Amino acid sequence: MRFGLWILLFCAFIVYTWFVYAQCDTSCKAPHPSGKELAGWQLWQSRNCQVCHQLYGLGGFMGPDLTNTASERGKGARYMSGIIKYGTGRMPNFHLSDSEVNNLVSFLTWVDKSGKNRVPPEFVTWTGNYNISN
């Protein structure tokens, strides 16, 4: 009797696993990064952007999480280009070339398409950082 129950549970697990993971079409898979996106990724790493910024909630806390900046209302490529090119009060101007700025924007747009930052808006402070300790 117990062995039959284990077989039934195992079969149910297999069917459920197939149902969850096999139903994914191309819309739920991140596309492979192109040359511009890879160049932006290398620039992200070489300039140590992760020291201040986060992707998917991982990284520094000086600046905001940039996972979904490309798709946020009022932001996008022009907004990101301006911030990256000229800096802000807290972010320095790295004197990047136009092609480097475009590569970083392409990388951040690719990141935006590859996943979501799931931190609730009420935990984001006025500086763009997270306060999840409360």
C-alpha positions, 0 to 999 in steps of 0.5 A, a space after each residue: 500500500 505504501 509503495 503504491 502511494 509513493 509511486 502515485 506521488 512520484 508520478 504526480 510530481 513528474 506531471 506537475 514539474 512538466 506542467 510548470 516548466 514545459 509550458 514556457 515559450 520564448 516569451 519567458 526566456 531571456 534572449 542571448 545578449 548581442 555584441 552591444 549588450 556584451 560590451 555593456 556588460 563588460 563595461 558594467 564589470 570593468 567600471 565596478 557599477 555593482 559596487 553602487 548599483 544592484 541587479 536583481 537585488 544584488 550589489 551595492 546600496 549607494 544607488 538604485 537597483 537598475 534591473 527594471 529601469 528600462 521599462 519603468 514609466 518615465 524612464 527608458 533609453 533617453 533617461 538612462 543615457 543622460 544619467 550615465 553620460 553626465 552623472 548626478 549629484 551622487 553618481 560621478 561623470 565617468 566621461 564615457 563615449 557615446 558608444 559606451 553609453 549606448 552599450 550600457 543602455 543596451 545591457 540594462 535593457 537586456 537585463 530588464 527583459 530577462 527578469 523582474 525585481 520583486 521588491 515591493 514599492 513600499 520598501 524603496 526609499 526616496 533615494 532608490 535604495 531598499 529598506 527591507 529591515 522593518 
